[in-house]
Amino acid sequence: MTTGYPSQTYLTYEDRQWSAIDHAVVADHPIEDMYGDEVRTGDKYFIDDAGRIVLQENFRDYLIDQCGAVFYETK
């Protein structure tokens, strides 16, 4: 409550971060990410140092599984 409620511009910050860098279109993109979800044209994903492909939607799961991240929720 000290910093107040997030503004609309803050809420779209992650979307801007994912689209801030334009990369070339990959012609032979991967079929599935490491969680078995299909990678379709236009999907945003990353490839880690070990070569694992992770869709943007599965980033939280990746952090939990591979990095041991713990997420908390305040009430």
N, CA, C, O and CB atoms as a CASP TS submission, in Angstrom:
PFRMAT TS
TARGET T0000
AUTHOR 0000-0000-0000
METHOD Language model
MODEL 1
PARENT N/A
ATOM      1  N   MET     1       0.824  -1.190   0.000  1.00  0.00           N
ATOM      2  CA  MET     1       0.000   0.000   0.000  1.00  0.00           C
ATOM      3  C   MET     1       0.869   1.255   0.000  1.00  0.00           C
ATOM      4  O   MET     1       0.389   2.344  -0.315  1.00  0.00           O
ATOM      5  CB  MET     1      -0.938  -0.002   1.206  1.00  0.00           C
ATOM      6  N   THR     2       2.133   1.107   0.348  1.00  0.00           N
ATOM      7  CA  THR     2       3.013   2.264   0.394  1.00  0.00           C
ATOM      8  C   THR     2       3.164   2.900  -0.974  1.00  0.00           C
ATOM      9  O   THR     2       3.185   4.125  -1.092  1.00  0.00           O
ATOM     10  CB  THR     2       4.370   1.871   0.934  1.00  0.00           C
ATOM     11  N   THR     3       3.269   2.079  -2.009  1.00  0.00           N
ATOM     12  CA  THR     3       3.485   2.621  -3.353  1.00  0.00           C
ATOM     13  C   THR     3       2.182   2.849  -4.109  1.00  0.00           C
ATOM     14  O   THR     3       2.200   3.406  -5.207  1.00  0.00           O
ATOM     15  CB  THR     3       4.372   1.689  -4.148  1.00  0.00           C
ATOM     16  N   GLY     4       1.064   2.436  -3.550  1.00  0.00           N
ATOM     17  CA  GLY     4      -0.217   2.639  -4.223  1.00  0.00           C
ATOM     18  C   GLY     4      -0.517   1.526  -5.198  1.00  0.00           C
ATOM     19  O   GLY     4       0.211   0.536  -5.274  1.00  0.00           O
ATOM     20  N   TYR     5      -1.573   1.690  -5.929  1.00  0.00           N
ATOM     21  CA  TYR     5      -1.992   0.686  -6.898  1.00  0.00           C
ATOM     22  C   TYR     5      -1.232   0.876  -8.208  1.00  0.00           C
ATOM     23  O   TYR     5      -0.900   2.003  -8.574  1.00  0.00           O
ATOM     24  CB  TYR     5      -3.514   0.762  -7.140  1.00  0.00           C
ATOM     25  N   PRO     6      -0.954  -0.221  -8.915  1.00  0.00           N
ATOM     26  CA  PRO     6      -0.220  -0.090 -10.181  1.00  0.00           C
ATOM     27  C   PRO     6      -1.062   0.629 -11.230  1.00  0.00           C
ATOM     28  O   PRO     6      -2.280   0.467 -11.296  1.00  0.00           O
ATOM     29  CB  PRO     6       0.200  -1.474 -10.705  1.00  0.00           C
ATOM     30  N   SER     7      -0.397   1.403 -12.023  1.00  0.00           N
ATOM     31  CA  SER     7      -1.092   2.120 -13.091  1.00  0.00           C
ATOM     32  C   SER     7      -1.278   1.198 -14.293  1.00  0.00           C
ATOM     33  O   SER     7      -0.685   0.121 -14.350  1.00  0.00           O
ATOM     34  CB  SER     7      -0.310   3.396 -13.500  1.00  0.00           C
ATOM     35  N   GLN     8      -2.085   1.612 -15.231  1.00  0.00           N
ATOM     36  CA  GLN     8      -2.327   0.814 -16.435  1.00  0.00           C
ATOM     37  C   GLN     8      -1.025   0.625 -17.218  1.00  0.00           C
ATOM     38  O   GLN     8      -0.824  -0.426 -17.827  1.00  0.00           O
ATOM     39  CB  GLN     8      -3.400   1.488 -17.327  1.00  0.00           C
ATOM     40  N   THR     9      -0.145   1.620 -17.210  1.00  0.00           N
ATOM     41  CA  THR     9       1.113   1.483 -17.947  1.00  0.00           C
ATOM     42  C   THR     9       2.003   0.430 -17.308  1.00  0.00           C
ATOM     43  O   THR     9       2.739  -0.267 -18.007  1.00  0.00           O
ATOM     44  CB  THR     9       1.850   2.824 -18.009  1.00  0.00           C
ATOM     45  N   TYR    10       1.944   0.307 -15.992  1.00  0.00           N
ATOM     46  CA  TYR    10       2.737  -0.717 -15.331  1.00  0.00           C
ATOM     47  C   TYR    10       2.212  -2.112 -15.657  1.00  0.00           C
ATOM     48  O   TYR    10       2.994  -3.050 -15.818  1.00  0.00           O
ATOM     49  CB  TYR    10       2.740  -0.493 -13.821  1.00  0.00           C
ATOM     50  N   LEU    11       0.903  -2.250 -15.752  1.00  0.00           N
ATOM     51  CA  LEU    11       0.316  -3.548 -16.017  1.00  0.00           C
ATOM     52  C   LEU    11       0.688  -4.082 -17.393  1.00  0.00           C
ATOM     53  O   LEU    11       0.705  -5.296 -17.594  1.00  0.00           O
ATOM     54  CB  LEU    11      -1.176  -3.468 -15.888  1.00  0.00           C
ATOM     55  N   THR    12       0.983  -3.213 -18.330  1.00  0.00           N
ATOM     56  CA  THR    12       1.363  -3.651 -19.669  1.00  0.00           C
ATOM     57  C   THR    12       2.884  -3.686 -19.837  1.00  0.00           C
ATOM     58  O   THR    12       3.376  -3.879 -20.949  1.00  0.00           O
ATOM     59  CB  THR    12       0.741  -2.732 -20.720  1.00  0.00           C
ATOM     60  N   TYR    13       3.632  -3.501 -18.749  1.00  0.00           N
ATOM     61  CA  TYR    13       5.089  -3.475 -18.804  1.00  0.00           C
ATOM     62  C   TYR    13       5.660  -4.775 -19.369  1.00  0.00           C
ATOM     63  O   TYR    13       6.549  -4.750 -20.219  1.00  0.00           O
ATOM     64  CB  TYR    13       5.659  -3.219 -17.417  1.00  0.00           C
ATOM     65  N   GLU    14       5.141  -5.919 -18.889  1.00  0.00           N
ATOM     66  CA  GLU    14       5.673  -7.200 -19.358  1.00  0.00           C
ATOM     67  C   GLU    14       5.426  -7.395 -20.842  1.00  0.00           C
ATOM     68  O   GLU    14       6.288  -7.919 -21.548  1.00  0.00           O
ATOM     69  CB  GLU    14       5.056  -8.350 -18.578  1.00  0.00           C
ATOM     70  N   ASP    15       4.265  -6.981 -21.327  1.00  0.00           N
ATOM     71  CA  ASP    15       3.993  -7.099 -22.753  1.00  0.00           C
ATOM     72  C   ASP    15       4.972  -6.275 -23.565  1.00  0.00           C
ATOM     73  O   ASP    15       5.427  -6.708 -24.624  1.00  0.00           O
ATOM     74  CB  ASP    15       2.568  -6.670 -23.061  1.00  0.00           C
ATOM     75  N   ARG    16       5.296  -5.098 -23.079  1.00  0.00           N
ATOM     76  CA  ARG    16       6.267  -4.256 -23.790  1.00  0.00           C
ATOM     77  C   ARG    16       7.647  -4.879 -23.745  1.00  0.00           C
ATOM     78  O   ARG    16       8.388  -4.792 -24.724  1.00  0.00           O
ATOM     79  CB  ARG    16       6.310  -2.843 -23.189  1.00  0.00           C
ATOM     80  N   GLN    17       8.016  -5.511 -22.628  1.00  0.00           N
ATOM     81  CA  GLN    17       9.330  -6.128 -22.514  1.00  0.00           C
ATOM     82  C   GLN    17       9.481  -7.273 -23.512  1.00  0.00           C
ATOM     83  O   GLN    17      10.533  -7.421 -24.133  1.00  0.00           O
ATOM     84  CB  GLN    17       9.559  -6.633 -21.086  1.00  0.00           C
ATOM     85  N   TRP    18       8.443  -8.076 -23.666  1.00  0.00           N
ATOM     86  CA  TRP    18       8.520  -9.211 -24.582  1.00  0.00           C
ATOM     87  C   TRP    18       8.576  -8.754 -26.028  1.00  0.00           C
ATOM     88  O   TRP    18       9.150  -9.442 -26.872  1.00  0.00           O
ATOM     89  CB  TRP    18       7.334 -10.137 -24.378  1.00  0.00           C
ATOM     90  N   SER    19       7.990  -7.606 -26.323  1.00  0.00           N
ATOM     91  CA  SER    19       7.945  -7.169 -27.711  1.00  0.00           C
ATOM     92  C   SER    19       8.917  -6.026 -27.997  1.00  0.00           C
ATOM     93  O   SER    19       8.900  -5.471 -29.095  1.00  0.00           O
ATOM     94  CB  SER    19       6.542  -6.745 -28.068  1.00  0.00           C
ATOM     95  N   ALA    20       9.763  -5.664 -27.034  1.00  0.00           N
ATOM     96  CA  ALA    20      10.655  -4.524 -27.203  1.00  0.00           C
ATOM     97  C   ALA    20      11.748  -4.812 -28.231  1.00  0.00           C
ATOM     98  O   ALA    20      12.195  -3.906 -28.934  1.00  0.00           O
ATOM     99  CB  ALA    20      11.283  -4.148 -25.867  1.00  0.00           C
ATOM    100  N   ILE    21      12.173  -6.057 -28.318  1.00  0.00           N
ATOM    101  CA  ILE    21      13.249  -6.410 -29.239  1.00  0.00           C
ATOM    102  C   ILE    21      12.648  -7.179 -30.407  1.00  0.00           C
ATOM    103  O   ILE    21      11.999  -8.208 -30.218  1.00  0.00           O
ATOM    104  CB  ILE    21      14.358  -7.250 -28.525  1.00  0.00           C
ATOM    105  N   ASP    22      12.867  -6.682 -31.589  1.00  0.00           N
ATOM    106  CA  ASP    22      12.383  -7.377 -32.773  1.00  0.00           C
ATOM    107  C   ASP    22      13.437  -8.376 -33.237  1.00  0.00           C
ATOM    108  O   ASP    22      14.570  -8.010 -33.553  1.00  0.00           O
ATOM    109  CB  ASP    22      12.040  -6.374 -33.902  1.00  0.00           C
ATOM    110  N   HIS    23      13.048  -9.611 -33.268  1.00  0.00           N
ATOM    111  CA  HIS    23      13.927 -10.652 -33.773  1.00  0.00           C
ATOM    112  C   HIS    23      13.409 -11.123 -35.123  1.00  0.00           C
ATOM    113  O   HIS    23      12.233 -10.954 -35.445  1.00  0.00           O
ATOM    114  CB  HIS    23      14.028 -11.832 -32.774  1.00  0.00           C
ATOM    115  N   ALA    24      14.277 -11.701 -35.884  1.00  0.00           N
ATOM    116  CA  ALA    24      13.878 -12.216 -37.184  1.00  0.00           C
ATOM    117  C   ALA    24      12.908 -13.378 -36.999  1.00  0.00           C
ATOM    118  O   ALA    24      12.979 -14.097 -36.003  1.00  0.00           O
ATOM    119  CB  ALA    24      15.112 -12.660 -38.000  1.00  0.00           C
ATOM    120  N   VAL    25      12.019 -13.557 -37.940  1.00  0.00           N
ATOM    121  CA  VAL    25      11.065 -14.652 -37.894  1.00  0.00           C
ATOM    122  C   VAL    25      11.811 -15.954 -38.155  1.00  0.00           C
ATOM    123  O   VAL    25      12.602 -16.047 -39.094  1.00  0.00           O
ATOM    124  CB  VAL    25       9.919 -14.446 -38.926  1.00  0.00           C
ATOM    125  N   VAL    26      11.556 -16.945 -37.329  1.00  0.00           N
ATOM    126  CA  VAL    26      12.214 -18.242 -37.456  1.00  0.00           C
ATOM    127  C   VAL    26      11.368 -19.117 -38.363  1.00  0.00           C
ATOM    128  O   VAL    26      10.209 -19.395 -38.057  1.00  0.00           O
ATOM    129  CB  VAL    26      12.425 -18.916 -36.062  1.00  0.00           C
ATOM    130  N   ALA    27      11.940 -19.550 -39.473  1.00  0.00           N
ATOM    131  CA  ALA    27      11.183 -20.324 -40.458  1.00  0.00           C
ATOM    132  C   ALA    27      10.837 -21.715 -39.946  1.00  0.00           C
ATOM    133  O   ALA    27       9.711 -22.180 -40.128  1.00  0.00           O
ATOM    134  CB  ALA    27      11.971 -20.436 -41.753  1.00  0.00           C
ATOM    135  N   ASP    28      11.777 -22.374 -39.316  1.00  0.00           N
ATOM    136  CA  ASP    28      11.533 -23.733 -38.832  1.00  0.00           C
ATOM    137  C   ASP    28      11.468 -23.734 -37.306  1.00  0.00           C
ATOM    138  O   ASP    28      12.302 -24.338 -36.631  1.00  0.00           O
ATOM    139  CB  ASP    28      12.639 -24.704 -39.331  1.00  0.00           C
ATOM    140  N   HIS    29      10.457 -23.041 -36.781  1.00  0.00           N
ATOM    141  CA  HIS    29      10.344 -22.930 -35.331  1.00  0.00           C
ATOM    142  C   HIS    29      10.027 -24.287 -34.720  1.00  0.00           C
ATOM    143  O   HIS    29       9.524 -25.178 -35.404  1.00  0.00           O
ATOM    144  CB  HIS    29       9.265 -21.906 -34.949  1.00  0.00           C
ATOM    145  N   PRO    30      10.326 -24.445 -33.416  1.00  0.00           N
ATOM    146  CA  PRO    30      10.099 -25.744 -32.765  1.00  0.00           C
ATOM    147  C   PRO    30       8.611 -26.102 -32.718  1.00  0.00           C
ATOM    148  O   PRO    30       7.753 -25.223 -32.800  1.00  0.00           O
ATOM    149  CB  PRO    30      10.674 -25.731 -31.341  1.00  0.00           C
ATOM    150  N   ILE    31       8.316 -27.375 -32.589  1.00  0.00           N
ATOM    151  CA  ILE    31       6.943 -27.872 -32.581  1.00  0.00           C
ATOM    152  C   ILE    31       6.315 -27.752 -31.190  1.00  0.00           C
ATOM    153  O   ILE    31       5.165 -27.329 -31.070  1.00  0.00           O
ATOM    154  CB  ILE    31       6.906 -29.330 -33.051  1.00  0.00           C
ATOM    155  N   GLU    32       7.053 -28.118 -30.138  1.00  0.00           N
ATOM    156  CA  GLU    32       6.540 -28.089 -28.774  1.00  0.00           C
ATOM    157  C   GLU    32       7.564 -27.486 -27.831  1.00  0.00           C
ATOM    158  O   GLU    32       8.769 -27.553 -28.075  1.00  0.00           O
ATOM    159  CB  GLU    32       6.159 -29.494 -28.311  1.00  0.00           C
ATOM    160  N   ASP    33       7.067 -26.892 -26.739  1.00  0.00           N
ATOM    161  CA  ASP    33       7.984 -26.427 -25.711  1.00  0.00           C
ATOM    162  C   ASP    33       8.226 -27.558 -24.712  1.00  0.00           C
ATOM    163  O   ASP    33       7.704 -28.658 -24.894  1.00  0.00           O
ATOM    164  CB  ASP    33       7.425 -25.164 -24.997  1.00  0.00           C
ATOM    165  N   MET    34       8.995 -27.312 -23.680  1.00  0.00           N
ATOM    166  CA  MET    34       9.373 -28.374 -22.756  1.00  0.00           C
ATOM    167  C   MET    34       8.200 -28.890 -21.926  1.00  0.00           C
ATOM    168  O   MET    34       8.320 -29.921 -21.264  1.00  0.00           O
ATOM    169  CB  MET    34      10.458 -27.885 -21.841  1.00  0.00           C
ATOM    170  N   TYR    35       7.074 -28.190 -21.953  1.00  0.00           N
ATOM    171  CA  TYR    35       5.888 -28.627 -21.216  1.00  0.00           C
ATOM    172  C   TYR    35       4.864 -29.283 -22.133  1.00  0.00           C
ATOM    173  O   TYR    35       3.757 -29.597 -21.695  1.00  0.00           O
ATOM    174  CB  TYR    35       5.253 -27.448 -20.494  1.00  0.00           C
ATOM    175  N   GLY    36       5.213 -29.493 -23.391  1.00  0.00           N
ATOM    176  CA  GLY    36       4.342 -30.196 -24.313  1.00  0.00           C
ATOM    177  C   GLY    36       3.326 -29.322 -25.024  1.00  0.00           C
ATOM    178  O   GLY    36       2.490 -29.838 -25.765  1.00  0.00           O
ATOM    179  N   ASP    37       3.374 -28.006 -24.818  1.00  0.00           N
ATOM    180  CA  ASP    37       2.448 -27.109 -25.499  1.00  0.00           C
ATOM    181  C   ASP    37       2.957 -26.804 -26.900  1.00  0.00           C
ATOM    182  O   ASP    37       4.156 -26.624 -27.112  1.00  0.00           O
ATOM    183  CB  ASP    37       2.259 -25.806 -24.697  1.00  0.00           C
ATOM    184  N   GLU    38       2.042 -26.748 -27.844  1.00  0.00           N
ATOM    185  CA  GLU    38       2.398 -26.510 -29.239  1.00  0.00           C
ATOM    186  C   GLU    38       2.852 -25.070 -29.432  1.00  0.00           C
ATOM    187  O   GLU    38       2.219 -24.139 -28.934  1.00  0.00           O
ATOM    188  CB  GLU    38       1.210 -26.823 -30.163  1.00  0.00           C
ATOM    189  N   VAL    39       3.945 -24.894 -30.152  1.00  0.00           N
ATOM    190  CA  VAL    39       4.452 -23.569 -30.505  1.00  0.00           C
ATOM    191  C   VAL    39       3.886 -23.227 -31.865  1.00  0.00           C
ATOM    192  O   VAL    39       4.181 -23.897 -32.855  1.00  0.00           O
ATOM    193  CB  VAL    39       6.025 -23.521 -30.508  1.00  0.00           C
ATOM    194  N   ARG    40       3.078 -22.191 -31.917  1.00  0.00           N
ATOM    195  CA  ARG    40       2.444 -21.786 -33.166  1.00  0.00           C
ATOM    196  C   ARG    40       3.077 -20.512 -33.685  1.00  0.00           C
ATOM    197  O   ARG    40       3.794 -19.821 -32.961  1.00  0.00           O
ATOM    198  CB  ARG    40       0.936 -21.591 -32.975  1.00  0.00           C
ATOM    199  N   THR    41       2.811 -20.211 -34.931  1.00  0.00           N
ATOM    200  CA  THR    41       3.324 -18.990 -35.532  1.00  0.00           C
ATOM    201  C   THR    41       2.812 -17.793 -34.747  1.00  0.00           C
ATOM    202  O   THR    41       1.616 -17.687 -34.474  1.00  0.00           O
ATOM    203  CB  THR    41       2.915 -18.888 -37.020  1.00  0.00           C
ATOM    204  N   GLY    42       3.704 -16.907 -34.391  1.00  0.00           N
ATOM    205  CA  GLY    42       3.337 -15.708 -33.640  1.00  0.00           C
ATOM    206  C   GLY    42       3.478 -15.857 -32.136  1.00  0.00           C
ATOM    207  O   GLY    42       3.397 -14.860 -31.419  1.00  0.00           O
ATOM    208  N   ASP    43       3.690 -17.087 -31.624  1.00  0.00           N
ATOM    209  CA  ASP    43       3.876 -17.292 -30.190  1.00  0.00           C
ATOM    210  C   ASP    43       5.226 -16.738 -29.756  1.00  0.00           C
ATOM    211  O   ASP    43       6.179 -16.710 -30.534  1.00  0.00           O
ATOM    212  CB  ASP    43       3.766 -18.787 -29.831  1.00  0.00           C
ATOM    213  N   LYS    44       5.294 -16.302 -28.509  1.00  0.00           N
ATOM    214  CA  LYS    44       6.541 -15.801 -27.953  1.00  0.00           C
ATOM    215  C   LYS    44       7.132 -16.879 -27.065  1.00  0.00           C
ATOM    216  O   LYS    44       6.446 -17.430 -26.203  1.00  0.00           O
ATOM    217  CB  LYS    44       6.321 -14.480 -27.162  1.00  0.00           C
ATOM    218  N   TYR    45       8.406 -17.180 -27.274  1.00  0.00           N
ATOM    219  CA  TYR    45       9.088 -18.213 -26.500  1.00  0.00           C
ATOM    220  C   TYR    45      10.555 -17.850 -26.363  1.00  0.00           C
ATOM    221  O   TYR    45      11.057 -16.964 -27.055  1.00  0.00           O
ATOM    222  CB  TYR    45       8.928 -19.605 -27.162  1.00  0.00           C
ATOM    223  N   PHE    46      11.235 -18.546 -25.460  1.00  0.00           N
ATOM    224  CA  PHE    46      12.674 -18.367 -25.346  1.00  0.00           C
ATOM    225  C   PHE    46      13.337 -19.730 -25.274  1.00  0.00           C
ATOM    226  O   PHE    46      12.691 -20.740 -24.997  1.00  0.00           O
ATOM    227  CB  PHE    46      13.035 -17.513 -24.107  1.00  0.00           C
ATOM    228  N   ILE    47      14.616 -19.739 -25.526  1.00  0.00           N
ATOM    229  CA  ILE    47      15.420 -20.957 -25.456  1.00  0.00           C
ATOM    230  C   ILE    47      16.516 -20.706 -24.427  1.00  0.00           C
ATOM    231  O   ILE    47      17.300 -19.767 -24.572  1.00  0.00           O
ATOM    232  CB  ILE    47      16.024 -21.348 -26.868  1.00  0.00           C
ATOM    233  N   ASP    48      16.577 -21.545 -23.381  1.00  0.00           N
ATOM    234  CA  ASP    48      17.590 -21.349 -22.348  1.00  0.00           C
ATOM    235  C   ASP    48      18.928 -21.938 -22.801  1.00  0.00           C
ATOM    236  O   ASP    48      19.048 -22.462 -23.908  1.00  0.00           O
ATOM    237  CB  ASP    48      17.140 -21.991 -21.017  1.00  0.00           C
ATOM    238  N   ASP    49      19.916 -21.843 -21.936  1.00  0.00           N
ATOM    239  CA  ASP    49      21.274 -22.307 -22.277  1.00  0.00           C
ATOM    240  C   ASP    49      21.339 -23.797 -22.549  1.00  0.00           C
ATOM    241  O   ASP    49      22.207 -24.255 -23.292  1.00  0.00           O
ATOM    242  CB  ASP    49      22.234 -21.966 -21.161  1.00  0.00           C
ATOM    243  N   ALA    50      20.426 -24.563 -21.952  1.00  0.00           N
ATOM    244  CA  ALA    50      20.411 -26.020 -22.148  1.00  0.00           C
ATOM    245  C   ALA    50      19.630 -26.415 -23.396  1.00  0.00           C
ATOM    246  O   ALA    50      19.536 -27.600 -23.714  1.00  0.00           O
ATOM    247  CB  ALA    50      19.810 -26.713 -20.923  1.00  0.00           C
ATOM    248  N   GLY    51      19.064 -25.433 -24.112  1.00  0.00           N
ATOM    249  CA  GLY    51      18.328 -25.723 -25.336  1.00  0.00           C
ATOM    250  C   GLY    51      16.854 -26.013 -25.123  1.00  0.00           C
ATOM    251  O   GLY    51      16.162 -26.417 -26.058  1.00  0.00           O
ATOM    252  N   ARG    52      16.360 -25.811 -23.899  1.00  0.00           N
ATOM    253  CA  ARG    52      14.932 -26.026 -23.619  1.00  0.00           C
ATOM    254  C   ARG    52      14.131 -24.846 -24.124  1.00  0.00           C
ATOM    255  O   ARG    52      14.511 -23.692 -23.929  1.00  0.00           O
ATOM    256  CB  ARG    52      14.684 -26.236 -22.105  1.00  0.00           C
ATOM    257  N   ILE    53      13.023 -25.144 -24.773  1.00  0.00           N
ATOM    258  CA  ILE    53      12.142 -24.124 -25.340  1.00  0.00           C
ATOM    259  C   ILE    53      10.965 -23.930 -24.391  1.00  0.00           C
ATOM    260  O   ILE    53      10.333 -24.901 -23.973  1.00  0.00           O
ATOM    261  CB  ILE    53      11.650 -24.526 -26.776  1.00  0.00           C
ATOM    262  N   VAL    54      10.668 -22.671 -24.048  1.00  0.00           N
ATOM    263  CA  VAL    54       9.592 -22.369 -23.105  1.00  0.00           C
ATOM    264  C   VAL    54       8.737 -21.249 -23.670  1.00  0.00           C
ATOM    265  O   VAL    54       9.238 -20.179 -24.015  1.00  0.00           O
ATOM    266  CB  VAL    54      10.159 -21.979 -21.711  1.00  0.00           C
ATOM    267  N   LEU    55       7.439 -21.510 -23.760  1.00  0.00           N
ATOM    268  CA  LEU    55       6.496 -20.480 -24.189  1.00  0.00           C
ATOM    269  C   LEU    55       6.339 -19.435 -23.094  1.00  0.00           C
ATOM    270  O   LEU    55       6.585 -19.708 -21.919  1.00  0.00           O
ATOM    271  CB  LEU    55       5.127 -21.101 -24.545  1.00  0.00           C
ATOM    272  N   GLN    56       5.928 -18.243 -23.488  1.00  0.00           N
ATOM    273  CA  GLN    56       5.720 -17.161 -22.534  1.00  0.00           C
ATOM    274  C   GLN    56       4.710 -17.556 -21.452  1.00  0.00           C
ATOM    275  O   GLN    56       4.868 -17.181 -20.290  1.00  0.00           O
ATOM    276  CB  GLN    56       5.247 -15.902 -23.262  1.00  0.00           C
ATOM    277  N   GLU    57       3.683 -18.305 -21.827  1.00  0.00           N
ATOM    278  CA  GLU    57       2.652 -18.709 -20.876  1.00  0.00           C
ATOM    279  C   GLU    57       3.194 -19.669 -19.819  1.00  0.00           C
ATOM    280  O   GLU    57       2.614 -19.781 -18.738  1.00  0.00           O
ATOM    281  CB  GLU    57       1.489 -19.355 -21.612  1.00  0.00           C
ATOM    282  N   ASN    58       4.285 -20.358 -20.107  1.00  0.00           N
ATOM    283  CA  ASN    58       4.847 -21.346 -19.187  1.00  0.00           C
ATOM    284  C   ASN    58       6.074 -20.838 -18.442  1.00  0.00           C
ATOM    285  O   ASN    58       6.781 -21.615 -17.800  1.00  0.00           O
ATOM    286  CB  ASN    58       5.205 -22.595 -19.940  1.00  0.00           C
ATOM    287  N   PHE    59       6.323 -19.551 -18.525  1.00  0.00           N
ATOM    288  CA  PHE    59       7.523 -18.991 -17.916  1.00  0.00           C
ATOM    289  C   PHE    59       7.517 -19.177 -16.397  1.00  0.00           C
ATOM    290  O   PHE    59       8.556 -19.483 -15.812  1.00  0.00           O
ATOM    291  CB  PHE    59       7.646 -17.508 -18.263  1.00  0.00           C
ATOM    292  N   ARG    60       6.372 -18.999 -15.761  1.00  0.00           N
ATOM    293  CA  ARG    60       6.269 -19.166 -14.313  1.00  0.00           C
ATOM    294  C   ARG    60       6.595 -20.614 -13.920  1.00  0.00           C
ATOM    295  O   ARG    60       7.323 -20.849 -12.955  1.00  0.00           O
ATOM    296  CB  ARG    60       4.850 -18.777 -13.821  1.00  0.00           C
ATOM    297  N   ASP    61       6.054 -21.579 -14.672  1.00  0.00           N
ATOM    298  CA  ASP    61       6.341 -22.987 -14.399  1.00  0.00           C
ATOM    299  C   ASP    61       7.833 -23.278 -14.561  1.00  0.00           C
ATOM    300  O   ASP    61       8.413 -24.036 -13.784  1.00  0.00           O
ATOM    301  CB  ASP    61       5.519 -23.894 -15.332  1.00  0.00           C
ATOM    302  N   TYR    62       8.443 -22.676 -15.567  1.00  0.00           N
ATOM    303  CA  TYR    62       9.878 -22.853 -15.802  1.00  0.00           C
ATOM    304  C   TYR    62      10.682 -22.343 -14.609  1.00  0.00           C
ATOM    305  O   TYR    62      11.615 -23.005 -14.154  1.00  0.00           O
ATOM    306  CB  TYR    62      10.311 -22.123 -17.089  1.00  0.00           C
ATOM    307  N   LEU    63      10.320 -21.172 -14.108  1.00  0.00           N
ATOM    308  CA  LEU    63      11.035 -20.609 -12.965  1.00  0.00           C
ATOM    309  C   LEU    63      10.914 -21.507 -11.737  1.00  0.00           C
ATOM    310  O   LEU    63      11.875 -21.673 -10.986  1.00  0.00           O
ATOM    311  CB  LEU    63      10.505 -19.212 -12.646  1.00  0.00           C
ATOM    312  N   ILE    64       9.745 -22.078 -11.538  1.00  0.00           N
ATOM    313  CA  ILE    64       9.535 -22.966 -10.397  1.00  0.00           C
ATOM    314  C   ILE    64      10.334 -24.249 -10.574  1.00  0.00           C
ATOM    315  O   ILE    64      11.043 -24.663  -9.656  1.00  0.00           O
ATOM    316  CB  ILE    64       8.040 -23.288 -10.224  1.00  0.00           C
ATOM    317  N   ASP    65      10.235 -24.882 -11.729  1.00  0.00           N
ATOM    318  CA  ASP    65      10.875 -26.176 -11.969  1.00  0.00           C
ATOM    319  C   ASP    65      12.394 -26.082 -12.073  1.00  0.00           C
ATOM    320  O   ASP    65      13.105 -26.860 -11.437  1.00  0.00           O
ATOM    321  CB  ASP    65      10.325 -26.789 -13.229  1.00  0.00           C
ATOM    322  N   GLN    66      12.893 -25.152 -12.858  1.00  0.00           N
ATOM    323  CA  GLN    66      14.317 -25.108 -13.168  1.00  0.00           C
ATOM    324  C   GLN    66      15.131 -24.227 -12.224  1.00  0.00           C
ATOM    325  O   GLN    66      16.307 -24.497 -11.978  1.00  0.00           O
ATOM    326  CB  GLN    66      14.502 -24.629 -14.567  1.00  0.00           C
ATOM    327  N   CYS    67      14.509 -23.176 -11.698  1.00  0.00           N
ATOM    328  CA  CYS    67      15.255 -22.225 -10.866  1.00  0.00           C
ATOM    329  C   CYS    67      14.905 -22.330  -9.391  1.00  0.00           C
ATOM    330  O   CYS    67      15.583 -21.744  -8.547  1.00  0.00           O
ATOM    331  CB  CYS    67      14.999 -20.817 -11.339  1.00  0.00           C
ATOM    332  N   GLY    68      13.851 -23.073  -9.073  1.00  0.00           N
ATOM    333  CA  GLY    68      13.449 -23.209  -7.680  1.00  0.00           C
ATOM    334  C   GLY    68      12.773 -21.968  -7.123  1.00  0.00           C
ATOM    335  O   GLY    68      12.777 -21.749  -5.911  1.00  0.00           O
ATOM    336  N   ALA    69      12.199 -21.164  -7.987  1.00  0.00           N
ATOM    337  CA  ALA    69      11.537 -19.934  -7.532  1.00  0.00           C
ATOM    338  C   ALA    69      10.294 -20.282  -6.716  1.00  0.00           C
ATOM    339  O   ALA    69       9.605 -21.269  -6.975  1.00  0.00           O
ATOM    340  CB  ALA    69      11.155 -19.032  -8.740  1.00  0.00           C
ATOM    341  N   VAL    70      10.037 -19.440  -5.727  1.00  0.00           N
ATOM    342  CA  VAL    70       8.850 -19.591  -4.881  1.00  0.00           C
ATOM    343  C   VAL    70       8.038 -18.310  -5.020  1.00  0.00           C
ATOM    344  O   VAL    70       8.559 -17.219  -4.785  1.00  0.00           O
ATOM    345  CB  VAL    70       9.234 -19.873  -3.367  1.00  0.00           C
ATOM    346  N   PHE    71       6.775 -18.428  -5.397  1.00  0.00           N
ATOM    347  CA  PHE    71       5.916 -17.276  -5.570  1.00  0.00           C
ATOM    348  C   PHE    71       5.008 -17.137  -4.350  1.00  0.00           C
ATOM    349  O   PHE    71       4.479 -18.127  -3.846  1.00  0.00           O
ATOM    350  CB  PHE    71       5.087 -17.398  -6.868  1.00  0.00           C
ATOM    351  N   TYR    72       4.835 -15.925  -3.890  1.00  0.00           N
ATOM    352  CA  TYR    72       3.997 -15.636  -2.734  1.00  0.00           C
ATOM    353  C   TYR    72       2.861 -14.722  -3.143  1.00  0.00           C
ATOM    354  O   TYR    72       2.981 -13.938  -4.084  1.00  0.00           O
ATOM    355  CB  TYR    72       4.820 -15.002  -1.602  1.00  0.00           C
ATOM    356  N   GLU    73       1.770 -14.832  -2.430  1.00  0.00           N
ATOM    357  CA  GLU    73       0.618 -13.970  -2.672  1.00  0.00           C
ATOM    358  C   GLU    73       0.238 -13.318  -1.362  1.00  0.00           C
ATOM    359  O   GLU    73       0.043 -14.005  -0.360  1.00  0.00           O
ATOM    360  CB  GLU    73      -0.580 -14.767  -3.271  1.00  0.00           C
ATOM    361  N   THR    74       0.129 -11.992  -1.356  1.00  0.00           N
ATOM    362  CA  THR    74      -0.267 -11.288  -0.148  1.00  0.00           C
ATOM    363  C   THR    74      -1.782 -11.144  -0.110  1.00  0.00           C
ATOM    364  O   THR    74      -2.443 -11.020  -1.141  1.00  0.00           O
ATOM    365  CB  THR    74       0.413  -9.908  -0.072  1.00  0.00           C
ATOM    366  N   LYS    75      -2.297 -11.164   1.082  1.00  0.00           N
ATOM    367  CA  LYS    75      -3.744 -11.028   1.251  1.00  0.00           C
ATOM    368  C   LYS    75      -4.077  -9.864   2.128  1.00  0.00           C
ATOM    369  O   LYS    75      -5.252  -9.597   2.381  1.00  0.00           O
ATOM    370  CB  LYS    75      -4.341 -12.287   1.829  1.00  0.00           C
TER
END
